[in-house]
Amino acid sequence: MDKPLIVSSVDRNQNVIRIGNKLVPFGGPLPKVYENERLIRYTSSLCPKCFRPLPAVIVERENKLYIRRVCPEHGEIEEIYFADAEMYRRFEKYDYEGRGPGHVYTAVTAPCPFSCGLCPLHKSHTALLNIVVTNRCDLSCWYCFYFAERAGYVYEPTIEDIKRMVEAVKKQPGVVIAVQLTGGEPTLREDLVDIVKTLREMGVRHIQLNTHGIKFAKLYLEEPQKGVEYVRSLRQAGVNTVYMSFDGVTPEANPKNHWEVPYTLEAFRAGGMTSVVFVPTVIRSVNDDELGDIIRVAAHNMDVVRGVNFQPVSLVGMMRKQDRAKYRITIPEVIEKIEDQTNGEITKDAWFPTGAEIPIARFLELLDPSKRVEFSTHPACGAATYVYVQRVNGDVRFIPITKLIDAEGLLEYLDQKYNALKEKPRLLVKIMGVSTLLSIINKFILWENVPEELKKELRSILLEIFLKRSYEALGRFHYKFLFLGMMHFMDEWNYDVERVMRCVIHYALPDGRIVPFCAFNILNEFYRDTPQKTYGIPLEEYIKKYGEKAIQGLKYVRTKELIEKMVKGEPYQRFYKPVIHKLKSE
């Protein structure tokens, strides 16, 4: 079996990196900063056309941030980076650099990001480990670039391969291991339940399943008990959360699984899978007018749906600037649209960067050093908030957590306490009793804004989180509040090497490497395609062994009759009732 492509040499005289048989040039002139601009910082980037590593600048112009670099071959390249400079400055207050993974996996043999695996330059530990369990899929979405037919091989690591991947992440000391099973479509694996059981036996604390959810709906529509039993088998095996694609409330915005989602949730309800996160990919001019409705539908299904995690689109392949502008949307723009589409209830100031959880995480780590979970991502990577959903005459009203708690004050207080006591954590444990915690909680809860039905429970939930510091305590909070988040993964056009160095969402490879998300999926020839091809089976060989039904024969067919059956069904009518005015005739 051939070895995966890795950096084999760096020729600094010729300014090239040799990766396998491919030569990648690096270096270039420093981009200019023009008179009407403010320099924010220097970084490194890539040329989207030749992938040459280049020096880059982040500049502010007309309250927007742009990333710019100059390729000696392809000229000046500029892309929108963050569409609200004022929001970015607020996010920078929570810019906490991580303490690294605590284990070196690969040597630094080339400029970042050409030594990923993780190398000593990486500044964050693995907060979520993605394991691709298959590259097969039963859909053929027009925009998808990653499935077996296009790859030309089938990649499905064995359970032994998966064990080695988990053992690799265990080398990072003190990390709470969380794994997401992804693909392709993971539910095509017949041994998926066994994979989940294996992860749980290896001590994985949190297991997420990333799926479009269609298999659950398909089984449920055939015979409800079939769908329920499949859900129950995965839940009992150890799946904690389902990350499910849900790109919009109309079939035009979400042709992938618009009709099936209501039936998938019915199977989840009956099977005890009560932690689902909707994952919409947000594309300007395609589904960005449905963000508020996505949240509204999630709020009406909070018995199973725990949150919505928006993903502003990452653009793949060569595109003209005007085409990128047509589809590109950044975190601030998504936040602004959510405010508009929720009647001003979920406001811009309710959102914090992902790194804002670090004061809480580090404070809790002083109380229990065995648990290390830090989302020390770059401020431009992600944002999140929580909303309390109040029921009013059959409709919902959203109250952001920032209306109920002085979040900025609490984070500042915890940060100060951590810095004052990090050298003497035993003192913190000694003084941090129930009465002290109650005093802290009372100080930062904005009691005048807390709905009457929530007052007693809010204090109890927060006290339990700090006292027990357990998965179950955090779960109580998640069952009361709806999580809203977003993670803007990079692409060739807005690539920022400093962000890659801070990445906390990583992919495991069968050869023992652990690769940051935005290296794995952007430099895919090096980190995804070649290693997976090495450990995969050529398509022709796979078909010869398992038959055509294992590839083309497994494709999901949605007939007109099936659509009519789903639309007329009570689960569909109930699920889309809050937004029924949006739906056109099927």
N, C-alpha and C positions, 0 to 999 in steps of 0.2 A: 504494500500500500504506500502510495506516495506521501511524502510529508507535506503539511500545509505550507502555503506561501508565507514566508516571514522575511523580515529585513535581513539580508545576508551580508551587505556591506554598504559603507558610505564612502563615496569618492569625493572628497572635498575639493580636489583640484578641478574635477569636471563638474562640480556642483550637482551631483546626482545621487540618488539612493537606489540601490539595486534591490528589488523585491522579487524573488524568484527570478524569472527571466525578463522582468520588466524594469526599465530605468525611469525613475521619477526625478525630474530636476527640482531643485529648491533654491530659494534666495530670490531677491529682487529689490528694487529701489523702494525707499520709504514713501508712502503716499503723501500728497500735499494736503495741508489744511488751509481752506480758503478764507477770505476776509470776513465773510458773513457766518463763519462757523466757530464753534467752541470745541477745543480738543478735550475729550473726556478721558481717554487713555490709549496707550499703545497695546497691541496684542499681536497675535499671528493668525493667519487664515490660510485658505487654499484657493487656488484658481479653479473655478468651477468647470473649466474646460480641459485643463491638463493636469489638475491636482498638484501643481507645484506649490510647496509651502512658501508663504509670502508674509513679510511684515505687513501689519494692517493698523489702521486707526479707527477708533470709535469717535464720531463727531456729533455735536448737537447743532441742528439747524431748524429754526422755526418750531421749536418745542418737540422735535423728533430726533431720535438717534439713528445714525446710519453707520454701517461698517464699509470701509473702503480699503482696497489694496490695488497695487499695480503689478500686472504680470508682464515681464519683458516681451513675451510673445503675443499676449492677447489684450494688452492695454489696461486702462483703468476700469475697475469693476466696483460698483457701489450697490448696496442693497439696504432697504429699511431694516432696522435692527430692533427698535422699540419705539412705538408710535406716540409715547407720552413721556417726555424728558422729566417733567415734574413728578410723575408717578415713579419713575426710575430712581430719582433722588430719594424719595421716601422709602423705596424698597432697599436702597443701599444701606440704610440704617441697620438692617438685619443681615449684613454681609459677614457671615462667620466662616472662616476658612476651616476646613476639616482637619483631622489629625492623621489622615492617611489610613490605608487599610491595615497597617501593622504587619504586613507580609509582602515581600517582593517576589513577584511571579516571573517577570521578564526583565532583562537588562535594557538599559537605555543605549540603543545602537543607532538611533536616528532621531531627527527632530520630531517632537510631538505633532501629529498623532500616529507616527509610523513605528512606534515600539509598544503598542498597547498589549496589555495582557495580564496583570497590571504592572506598570513599571514604577520605579522609585519616585517619579515626578508626580504621580497621582496623589491627590490631596484629600480624597474622601474614601470611606469604607463602602462596602456593598450594602446598601439599604434594601434593595430589591434585586434578586437574581432571576433573570429571565432564562428559562430553559425551553428551547424549541424542541418539541417532541415529534413534530412532523412538518414537512413542507407540502404535504398533500392538502387539497381543499375541495369541498363539494360545491363551491361557487366559482364563477369566472368573472369577477367584477372587472369592468373595463379599465379602472384606474389602478388595479393591483399589479405590482411588479414582482411579486414573490409567491410563486407556487410551482409545483413540480414540473408541469408541462413546459413552462418557460425556462426553468432551471436546467431541464434535461436529465435530471436524476431525482431519486427519492431519498430524502434524508430522514431517517427515523432512528435515533439513538436507542440502543438497548437499555434495559433497566440497569445493567452493569455500567454502561456509559454514564447514565444519569447519576448513579451512586458516586462515580468518580468526580462528577461536576460538583456535587454537594460537598464531598470531602475537600475539594479545592477551596470552596468558600469558607469552610471551617477553619482554615489556616489563619483567618483574620481573628485576632483575639477579642473576646468579649462581645462579638456581634450577635444580635438576635436575628436568626436566619429566617428570611421571608423569601418565598419562591413563587414566581408566576409561571405557570405552564402555558406556553403559547405556540404559535404555528406560523403558517398553515392553520388548519382547524383541528385543535387537539382532540375533539370528540370522535374523530375518525380512528383514533387508536383503540383497538379492541381491549387492550390491557391498561386503559387509562386509570381504572380503579386500582389496579395493582401498583401503578406508578405512584398514585397518591398515597397509598398505604406505605410504600417504601419510604417516601419522603417523611411521613409522620414517624415511622420507626427510626429514622436517622436523626430525629430531633428537630425537624423543621417546624418552627413555631407557627408560621402563617403560610397558608397555601392559597394562591389565587388561580383561578381558571379563566383564561382569556378566550372568549368564544363569541361567535355570532348567535349562538343559542338555538339555531334552527333544528338541530337533532332533537332537542327536548320537545319543541313544538310538534315536530313530525310524529314522534312517538305518542305524544299526548292526543293528537288528532286521530291517529290510528286506533288507539285504545288508551283512555286516560291513565289506567293503572300502569301501563308500560312506561309512560313518561315519568310518572311519580316514582316508580321503582328505580329507574335509572338515576333520577335526582337523588333519591334516598341513599343509593349505593355510594355515590360520590361524597355526599354529605357525611355519611357514617365513616367513610374511609379517611376523611380529614380535610375536605375542601372548606375553607372559611369564607371566601368571597368569590363571586363571579364578576369579572370585568366583561361587560357585554356591549358590543357595538350597537349604537342607536343614534343614527345621524340626523334624525328629524322626525316630526310627527306626520308628515305627508309622504305619500309614496314617491312623489317627485324628488324630495330631498333625501329620502331613505329607501331606495329600491332594494337594498340588501335584505332587510328583514322586517319591513314595516308591518306586514300582515301577520308574521309569526310571533312577534314579541309578546302580545297579550296572552298567547297560549303557552309560551315559554314560562311566563310569570305564574300562570295557573299551575303548571307542573312544579315550579319552585315552591309555591305556597303549600301545596299538598305534601311535598317531599321534605319540607323543613329547611330549604335553602333560603334563608331570610337575610342575606347580606349581598345584595346585587348593586353594582355601580354601573350606571350608563356611561358609555365612552363615545361621545360624538366627535368625529373629525370635523372641524369647522372650516368651511371654505367660503370666502367672500363671493357673493352673488349666487351661491348655490343653496346654502342652508343657514346663513347667518341671520335670517329674519325669523328663525324658529327657536332661538336659544331660550327665550322666556317660556315658550310652550313646552320645551323639553323639561325644564325645571318644574313647571306646573304639573305635568304628567307624573314626574317622579314623586312630587309631593303628595299626589293623590294615591300613590302606591307605596307609601312608606312602611307598610307591613313587610315588604320584601326589598324595597329599593332604599339603599342607605346613602346614595350620593350620585353626583354627576361629575365626571372628570373630563372637561373639554380639552381637545387637542387641536390647537390652531395648526393648519395644514403645513406639512413639510413638502416642498415642491421637488419632484424627482425629474431629472433629465434636463436637457437643454431647452430653455424657454426664452422668448423675447421679453424685454423689460416690460412692455405693455401687458403681456400675458401674465407675468408674475404679479404686476400691480392689480390685475383683474381678480386674481384668486388669493393673493397673500393677505393674511390678517394676523395681527400680533396680539399679544396678551392685553394691552390697554384697550384696543379696539373691541375685543370680545367683552371685556368688563363694561365698557361704555354701552354696548348693545344690550347687555343683560340688564343694566340699570334702566334703559329706555323701555325694554320689553317686560319689565316687572313693575311698571308704573312708578318708578323711582324708589321702590322699597329696598332693593339690594343695591346699595350705593357704592360708588368707587372707593370710598374710604373704608369700606368693610373688608377689603381684600388686603392680604399680606403676602409677601414672598414666601416661598417654601421654607427658607432658612429661618423664618420667625419662630419655628418650633424649637430651635436649638436652645434658647434660654430655659424652656421647660424641660427638654430632654437632658440637659447637663445638670440642672438642679435635681431632677429625679435620679440621675446617675450617681450623684453624691450620696443619695439615700440607699441606692442599690447599685454598686459598681459592676455587677455582673451583666447589666443590661445596657448596651450601647446602641442607640438608634439615632443617628444624626443625618438629617437631610441638608447637608452642607453644600447645597447646589449654589450656582451663581444666581444673583438676584434677577437676571433676565430669563431664567429657566422656567419658573413656575410661580403660580399664585394660588391662594386658597382662602376660603372662609367657611363658616357654618351659619345656617339659618334655622331659627325656630319656626315651625310651620303652625300657624294658628288657624283653626277651622272657623269660618264665619259664614253661616247660612248656606252651607254646601260648597262654598268656595274656600280658597286658601289665602292667607296673608303671610308675608315673609318678614320676619324680624331678625336682622343680622345679629350675630353674637356680639358685635361691637356696640350695639344698642343696649345690651344686657350686662356687659362686662367692660370695664376700662382696660381693654386689651393692651394698649401701648403702656399704660402704667404698670400692669401686672408683669409684662415682659421685661420692662426696665428694672423692676424690683427683683425679679428672679435672677436676672443677669448680675445685678449688684451683689446679691447674696452668694451666687456661685463664685464670683471673683474674690469675695471676702473670705469664703470658707473652703475653697477648693484644696487648700493645703492642710486643712484640719476638718475633714468630713465627719469625724466622730462627734465633734462638737455640734454639728448640724443635726445629726441623728438624735443627740441628747436633748436639744432644745425644741425639736420639731414634734411636739405632741399635738393632741387633738385641739386643745384650746388655742395654741399658737396658729395652727392651720385655719381654724374657724375665724380667728381674728384677721388673718390675711385675706381669706375669701370674702368676708364681710366688707373689708376695706375697698375691694375692687369691683364688687357687684353693684351695678347701678339699679338699686332696688325700685326706684320710682318708675322704671321702664319695664320691669319684669311682670308679665301677666300673672294674675293671681293663682292660676292653676299650676304655674311652674315654680313659684317661689320656694316652697319647701323642698321640692325635688332637686332644683338647681344646686342649692347648697350641699345637699346630700351627695349628689353625683360628683361635684368637684372635690369634696372631702375624701370620697372613696378613691378617686384617682391618685391623690397625693399620699393617702395612707397605705393603700394596698399596692399601688403601682403595678397592677396586673392587667392582663389582656381583658379579663372579664369586666374590670372597673371601667376601662376605656370603652368597652362595648356598650355599657349603659348609656354613656354620653352619645355614642353613635346611633343608638336606637331612639334618642329623643330629638336629636338635631340632624338636619340634612346637610351632608358634606357637599361643598361645591369647590371644585379645583380645576386647574388647567396646567398642562405641561406642554411647552412649545419646544418640541424636538427640532434640532437644526437641520439644514440641508446644505447643498453645495454653495448656495448663494449667500447665506448669512453665517457661515461657519466661523466660530470663534474658539481658538485653541484653549484659551483660558477657561472657557465653559466646559470643554471636554475634560480638562484636568480636575474639575470639581464634580463631575458626574457621579450620581449615586445609584443609578439604574444600570445594571450591567448584564451582559450575556455570558453564559458559560459555554465553553467549547470542550469537545471530548478530549482534546490534547492537554487539558489542565489550565488553559489560559482563561482569564476573565476580562472581558472587553467592554468598555463604556458604550452606552447605547448609540451615541452620535458618532462613534468610530465604526461600530459594527454595521450600522445601516447605511452609512454614507460612503465609507471606504469598503463597500461590501465585497469587492473582488478579493480583498486581502483578508478580511476578518469574518465574513459570512460565507460567501459562495465557495471559495476554494477549500477551506477546512470542511465544510459540509459535503462538498463533492468528494473529498478524500474519504470521508466516513460514510458516504452514501452509496446507492446502487444505481447504475445507469438505467434510464427509463425503459429502454428496450428489454433489459435483463429483468427488471422488476415486473413488467407486463408478462414476460415469458413465464416467470415463476408464479405470479399471483393472478394473471388474467387481466384482460382489458377492463373488467368491472372494478378493479382496484384503482383505476385512474379515471378514465372518461365515464365508465359505467356507474361511478358513485355520484356523479353530478346531480345536484338537486334540481328537480323540474317542478316549476310552479305553474300548473295549468290554469286556464280560465275558470274551470269548474272549482278547483281548489281555492282560488282567490275568492270566488263568490261564497263558498262555504265558510271561509274564515271571516269575511266581512259581515255576513249575516249572524255570526255566532255571538252569544251574549258576552263572552270575554272581550272580544274586539270592541263591541259597542260600549261596554263599561270602561275599558282602558282609555279609549279616545274621547269619552264624553266631555272632559274639560276643554277639548280643543276641536270639537266636532265641526265647528264653523269653518275650520281651516281645510277640512277634507273635501276634495272634489268628488264627483261621482266616479265610482270605480269602473 
